Amino acid sequence: MKKILVGLMLIGFLGCAQDNMMELEGRVAMKGSSPHTYLSIKDSKSQKSYKISNQAKFDLMTKQNQTVKVKAVLIKEAIGPGFPAIIEVVEVK
């Protein structure tokens, strides 16, 4: 019984972790009005904007108005207009 529960928990954890990984290619831009500005990337395929939560780690601030390809993990879904989905960048290609 214990082996079955551990196996199911492991399968559930791995399934959830893989669903949130995505590859995006798009233009990096600063959005919002002061003091509520944030760095975002607009995916060229889906035309959706994503708020980048860890831009300092990959120095993405210097890549504004450039097309960048990133691998990211979805942290939070979009709520509506003005509240975009939030991603954490894992790799810049």
C-alpha positions in Angstrom: 0.0 0.0 0.0 2.8 2.4 0.9 4.6 1.7 -2.4 1.5 2.5 -4.4 0.9 5.8 -2.6 4.6 6.8 -3.0 4.4 5.9 -6.7 1.2 7.9 -7.3 2.7 10.9 -5.5 5.8 10.7 -7.6 3.9 10.4 -10.9 1.7 13.4 -9.8 4.6 15.6 -8.9 6.5 14.8 -12.2 3.3 15.4 -14.2 2.7 18.8 -12.7 6.3 19.9 -13.0 6.5 19.2 -16.7 3.3 21.0 -17.6 4.5 24.4 -16.6 7.7 24.5 -18.7 7.4 26.6 -21.9 9.6 28.1 -24.6 8.8 31.6 -25.7 10.3 33.8 -28.4 9.4 37.5 -28.5 10.2 41.1 -27.8 11.3 42.1 -24.3 9.8 45.4 -23.1 9.1 47.5 -20.0 5.4 47.8 -19.3 3.2 49.6 -16.7 3.4 53.1 -15.3 5.7 54.3 -12.6 6.0 53.0 -9.8 4.3 49.8 -11.1 6.6 49.0 -14.0 7.6 45.4 -14.9 9.6 43.7 -17.6 7.6 41.5 -20.0 8.0 39.3 -23.0 5.3 39.1 -25.8 5.3 35.7 -27.4 5.4 36.0 -31.2 3.3 32.8 -31.7 0.5 33.3 -29.2 0.6 37.1 -29.0 0.4 36.8 -25.2 2.4 38.9 -22.8 4.1 37.4 -19.8 5.6 39.2 -16.8 9.1 38.2 -16.0 9.8 37.7 -12.3 13.6 37.2 -12.3 14.9 39.6 -14.9 18.0 40.5 -12.9 19.3 36.9 -12.9 19.8 36.9 -16.7 20.3 40.7 -17.1 17.2 40.9 -19.3 16.8 44.6 -18.6 19.6 45.3 -21.2 17.8 43.3 -23.8 14.8 45.6 -24.0 13.2 46.0 -27.5 15.2 42.9 -28.7 13.7 39.6 -29.8 14.8 36.9 -27.3 14.2 33.2 -27.0 13.7 31.9 -23.4 12.8 28.7 -21.6 10.6 29.5 -18.7 8.4 28.1 -16.0 4.8 29.4 -15.6 4.4 30.6 -12.0 0.9 32.1 -12.1 -1.9 32.2 -14.7 -3.2 35.5 -16.1 -6.1 36.9 -14.2 -7.3 39.4 -16.8 -6.4 42.7 -18.4 -3.6 44.4 -16.5 -2.7 41.2 -14.7 -0.6 39.1 -17.1 0.7 35.5 -16.4 3.9 35.5 -14.5 6.9 33.4 -15.6 10.4 32.6 -14.2 13.1 32.4 -16.8 15.2 29.2 -16.6 17.4 29.7 -19.7 18.1 32.4 -22.3 18.9 31.0 -25.8 
